[in-house]
Amino acid sequence: MSPRLYQQKLVDVVDPQAENQLTMAIADLIHSCGLPFSLASRHKFRRVLSLAKLVTKKYVPPGRNKVAGELLDLNYDLYIKSTFELLTKEADVYGLTFFGEAATVKKKPLINILASSVHLPVGCIRIVDCTGHLQADGKKDAAYISQLFVPVILEMEKSTPKCTDLVIFDGASNVRKAGQLLEAKFPHISVIHGAEHVISLFY
């Protein structure tokens, strides 16, 4: 009986110091760029390492202009597409909920538009910068706020009519009135007061 032959795997002949050098390079990147320490355990970072194994040494990472330009736009488009798909999935059965709030962050007036479904607990649809509107003597009143939500609701209901069940706002008078305008525009929607906002303010 002839002896069995075993072919040595490439992973067995890698420089034993390579793993230590890679580990230190990751730590140095995080430390020197002021990145969060938790980055090393994030699944997206681990995905980068996995994909890096599949490219040749000729691969050149994208430059900062490309990352801040076309790749940022592409990433945004992919996020929005995925968010809309998850929100509308089985929305005819389980429905949709919209919620949002006006806030001022570092003197910048903002209004966020969020949505929730059975397949996506929280999806960020849009964060509106109201600076230009206010500089043009506009106000964050009920009409303005409701007009921000109307096109989003219409877009969601293109494929699944009347799938929006709830809109949740806090107790501020302008958003309460905005809720009433949305109920008039979409009679199938109920607008309720989000008590969690009051609780968070209390604490």
C-alpha positions in Angstrom: 0.0 0.0 0.0 1.5 3.3 -1.1 1.9 6.0 1.5 -0.6 8.9 1.5 0.7 12.2 0.2 -0.5 15.6 1.6 -0.3 18.8 -0.3 0.8 21.7 1.9 -1.6 24.6 2.0 -0.5 28.1 1.2 -1.8 29.3 4.5 0.7 27.0 6.2 3.7 28.7 4.6 2.7 32.4 5.3 5.2 34.4 7.3 4.4 33.7 11.0 5.0 37.4 11.7 2.4 38.6 9.1 -0.6 38.3 11.5 1.2 40.2 14.2 2.2 42.9 11.7 -1.4 43.1 10.4 -2.8 43.4 14.0 -0.4 46.2 14.8 -1.1 48.0 11.5 -4.9 47.9 12.4 -4.2 49.2 15.9 -1.9 52.0 14.5 -4.5 53.0 11.9 -7.2 53.3 14.6 -4.9 55.2 17.1 -3.3 57.6 14.7 -6.6 58.5 12.9 -8.6 59.0 16.1 -11.1 56.2 15.1 -13.3 54.5 17.6 -11.6 51.5 19.2 -14.7 49.4 18.5 -13.9 49.6 14.7 -11.7 46.5 15.0 -14.7 44.4 15.9 -17.2 45.9 13.5 -18.6 43.5 10.9 -18.0 46.0 8.1 -14.3 46.3 8.9 -14.0 42.5 9.0 -15.7 42.4 5.6 -13.0 44.8 4.2 -10.4 42.4 5.4 -12.2 39.4 3.9 -12.5 41.1 0.5 -8.9 42.3 0.6 -7.7 38.7 0.4 -9.4 38.3 -3.0 -7.6 41.2 -4.8 -4.1 41.3 -6.2 -1.2 43.4 -5.1 -2.0 45.8 -7.9 -5.2 47.0 -6.2 -5.2 50.7 -5.4 -7.7 52.0 -2.7 -9.9 54.9 -3.8 -8.7 58.4 -3.1 -10.3 60.8 -0.7 -12.1 62.7 -3.5 -13.7 59.5 -4.8 -14.7 58.4 -1.3 -16.2 61.8 -0.6 -17.8 62.1 -4.0 -19.2 59.4 -6.2 -18.8 56.6 -3.7 -20.6 58.6 -1.0 -23.4 59.2 -3.4 -23.5 55.5 -4.4 -23.5 54.4 -0.8 -26.4 56.8 0.0 -28.4 55.6 -3.0 -27.9 51.9 -2.0 -28.9 52.7 1.6 -32.1 54.5 0.5 -33.0 51.7 -1.9 -32.5 49.0 0.7 -34.4 51.1 3.3 -37.4 51.5 1.0 -37.4 47.8 0.0 -37.4 46.7 3.7 -40.0 49.3 4.7 -42.5 48.3 1.9 -41.9 44.6 2.2 -45.3 43.1 3.4 -46.5 46.7 4.1 -49.9 45.7 2.7 -50.2 43.3 5.7 -48.4 45.0 8.6 -48.5 48.6 7.5 -46.0 51.5 8.0 -45.3 54.0 10.7 -43.7 57.4 10.2 -42.2 59.5 12.9 -40.1 62.6 13.2 -39.1 65.6 15.1 -37.8 69.1 14.7 -34.4 69.7 16.4 -31.6 72.3 16.5 -28.2 70.7 16.5 -25.2 73.1 16.9 -27.4 76.1 15.8 -28.5 74.2 12.6 -32.3 73.8 12.4 -33.2 70.2 11.3 -36.2 68.0 10.9 -35.8 64.3 10.7 -38.1 61.9 8.8 -38.0 58.3 10.0 -40.1 55.3 9.3 -40.7 51.9 10.8 -42.0 48.5 9.6 -42.1 44.9 10.7 -38.9 44.3 8.7 -37.0 47.5 9.7 -37.5 48.9 13.2 -36.0 52.3 12.2 -35.2 53.6 8.8 -33.8 57.2 8.3 -35.6 58.6 5.2 -34.4 62.1 5.3 -32.8 64.8 7.5 -33.9 68.2 6.3 -31.8 71.3 6.9 -34.2 74.1 7.4 -31.6 76.9 7.3 -32.5 78.2 3.8 -36.3 78.1 4.6 -35.9 80.1 7.8 -33.5 82.6 6.2 -36.2 83.3 3.6 -38.5 84.3 6.4 -40.1 80.9 6.6 -41.1 79.1 9.8 -41.1 75.6 11.0 -44.8 75.7 11.1 -47.5 73.0 10.6 -47.8 73.6 6.8 -44.0 73.4 6.3 -43.6 70.2 8.3 -46.5 68.4 6.8 -45.2 69.3 3.3 -42.0 67.5 4.1 -43.8 64.3 5.0 -46.4 64.3 2.1 -44.0 63.4 -0.8 -42.3 60.6 1.3 -45.7 59.0 2.2 -46.8 59.3 -1.5 -43.6 57.6 -2.6 -44.0 54.8 -0.2 -47.6 54.2 -1.2 -46.9 54.1 -4.9 -46.4 50.3 -4.8 -48.7 49.7 -1.8 -51.6 52.1 -1.6 -52.8 53.2 1.9 -50.1 51.2 3.6 -49.3 54.0 6.1 -51.1 53.4 9.4 -49.5 55.8 11.9 -47.6 59.0 12.2 -46.0 59.7 15.6 -45.1 63.2 16.6 -44.2 64.8 20.0 -46.4 67.3 21.8 -45.2 70.5 20.2 -48.1 72.6 18.8 -46.6 72.9 15.3 -46.1 69.2 14.8 -49.5 68.4 16.4 -51.1 70.7 13.7 -48.9 69.1 11.1 -50.3 65.8 12.1 -53.8 67.1 11.6 -53.0 68.3 8.1 -51.6 64.8 7.3 -54.8 63.2 8.6 -56.8 65.5 6.3 -54.6 64.6 3.3 -54.5 60.9 4.1 -57.8 59.9 5.9 -56.5 56.3 6.4 -53.6 57.6 8.7 -53.9 58.0 12.5 -51.5 60.5 14.2 -50.6 59.8 17.8 -48.5 61.5 20.5 -45.2 59.9 21.1 -45.0 59.6 24.8 -41.4 58.5 24.8 -40.3 62.0 23.8 -41.9 63.4 27.0 -40.2 60.6 29.1 -36.8 61.4 27.6 -37.2 65.1 28.3 -38.1 64.3 31.9 -35.0 62.2 32.4 
